[in-house]
Amino acid sequence: MTSVDTDSLRAAMRDAIRASDVRLSKYNPLPRILALDDFNEGTNGWTELIGNFNGRGDLDTVDAHMRDFRTPQLSNATFFDTGTHGAMTGTYSLKLATRPYPGHTATAIRRLTMAGRGLVQIEAYLTYKAEAQLGGDAERDQYGDVAWDGNLHPSEAQFGAFTVATDLCGDGGRRYHTVARFQNTDADGNLVRRLSYPVVPEPTPKEHLEGKFALPYAADFTAPDPNDWRYLGDPIEMCFNEVPTKVNWHYVRWLVDTEKRRNVEFQLNDRIIDMSDVPVPVYDEPYESLDNLLNFYFSVRTLSGVRNFLFLDSVVISADW
C-alpha cells in the first residue's frame, strides 16, 4: 500500500466515523478536532471577555468600554408565547445577551493555544433575535426599515450585529485579529445584512494607559470608528422568521490560516464568501507572554437599545495540524 493510499484510507475512515456521530455529522471539520462544544453538557470553557485590571484586582481600572460585556449563560430559550424552545439539539444553548442600551455588546470567548501553524476552522450553529416587546402603542409596529405587515416584524430591524473573531499571537510576538461580522442593521435601523470586517487592530488596555484613546461605555471594542469597517460581498438574506420568538438555526463556518496570518473564507448557510483578500492588521509592537495564543470569540451588539441575543447550539474548532 502506498502512502497516498494510506492517507486516503485514513481520511475515508475518519469521514465514516464522523458521519455516524449525530453531533459531528452536521459539521465539516478539518482533520484534527480541537474542541466539540455541545452546550447541553455545560459551557465548555466559553466565558465572558473582560478587560484587563491592575495588580490589586481593582475592576474600576478596566476600560469603560470593556467593563460590562455580560457573562454568557446556558439557556433553554423560553419565550413568553411559545414556551421553552430548547436548542437545535437537546435543551440548552449558550446565550449571549446585551443590555437594553445602544451599542452594548455581550461576548463569549474560548481560550486555547496553537500546537502548530496552518488552517484553523470554527463552525457553529447559531440563532439571533431581538427581545420581544410587549405593550406600547402603534408606533411599535415599525422600527427602521421594517413595519409589521403580518409577515415582516419590526424586531428584525432591532437586531444590530453578531461577530465571530480570533485573537492570535506567535512567531516572535506578532499579534493580530481576524474578524467576521454579520451586520444586520445600521444605527438607524436600516437593514444592511452584509458581512463586514475592520481594517485596524482592536484597541488595547495598554494603549489606553499610554493615553492613545479613552473609549466610552458601549463603544465598539473591536473597532470603535465606523469608518474603519468595510463590507464584503452582497447582502445576505437570512431566515428571521416573522416574529422574535420563532427561532431558526443558522450554520456558520470560518476558515483562517495561522501560518500565512490571513483569512480564507466564511460560510453563512449556503453562502460562501472568499475572504482571502481581506487584510489582517497586525499590532506594531510585539507581544510577550502570548506565544501561540489561539482565542475565539463570539459577540452580539445592539444598536437599537433593545436587548439583542445570540444563541449558540454547539461549536466545533478544528485544524489541519
C-alpha positions, 0 to 999 in steps of 0.5 A: 500500500502506498502512502497516498493510499494510506492517507486516503484510507485514513481520511475515508475512515475518519469521514465514516466515523464522523458521519455516524456521530449525530453531533459531528455529522452536521459539521465539516471539520478539518482533520484534527478536532480541537474542541466539540462544544455541545452546550447541553453538557455545560459551557465548555470553557466559553466565558465572558471577555473582560478587560484587563485590571491592575495588580490589586484586582481593582475592576474600576481600572478596566476600560469603560468600554470593556467593563460590562460585556455580560457573562454568557449563560446556558439557556433553554430559550423560553419565550413568553408565547411559545414556551421553552424552545430548547436548542437545535439539539437537546435543551440548552444553548449558550446565550449571549445577551446585551443590555437594553442600551445602544451599542452594548455588546455581550461576548463569549470567548474560548481560550486555547493555544496553537500546537502548530501553524496552518488552517484553523476552522470554527463552525457553529450553529447559531440563532439571533433575535431581538427581545420581544416587546410587549405593550406600547402603542402603534408606533411599535409596529415599525422600527427602521426599515421594517413595519409589521405587515403580518409577515415582516416584524419590526424586531428584525430591524432591532437586531444590530450585529453578531461577530465571530473573531480570533485573537492570535499571537506567535512567531516572535510576538506578532499579534493580530485579529481576524474578524467576521461580522454579520451586520444586520442593521445600521444605527438607524435601523436600516437593514444592511445584512452584509458581512463586514470586517475592520481594517485596524487592530482592536484597541488595547488596555495598554494603549489606553494607559499610554493615553492613545484613546479613552473609549466610552461605555458601549463603544465598539471594542473591536473597532470603535470608528465606523469608518474603519469597517468595510463590507464584503460581498452582497447582502445576505438574506437570512431566515428571521422568521416573522416574529422574535420568538420563532427561532431558526438555526443558522450554520456558520463556518470560518476558515483562517490560516495561522501560518500565512496570518490571513483569512480564507473564507466564511460560510453563512448557510449556503453562502460562501464568501472568499475572504482571502483578500481581506487584510489582517492588521497586525499590532506594531509592537510585539507581544510577550507572554502570548506565544501561540495564543489561539482565542475565539470569540463570539459577540452580539451588539445592539444598536437599537437599545433593545436587548439583542441575543445570540444563541449558540447550539454547539461549536466545533474548532478544528485544524489541519495540524 
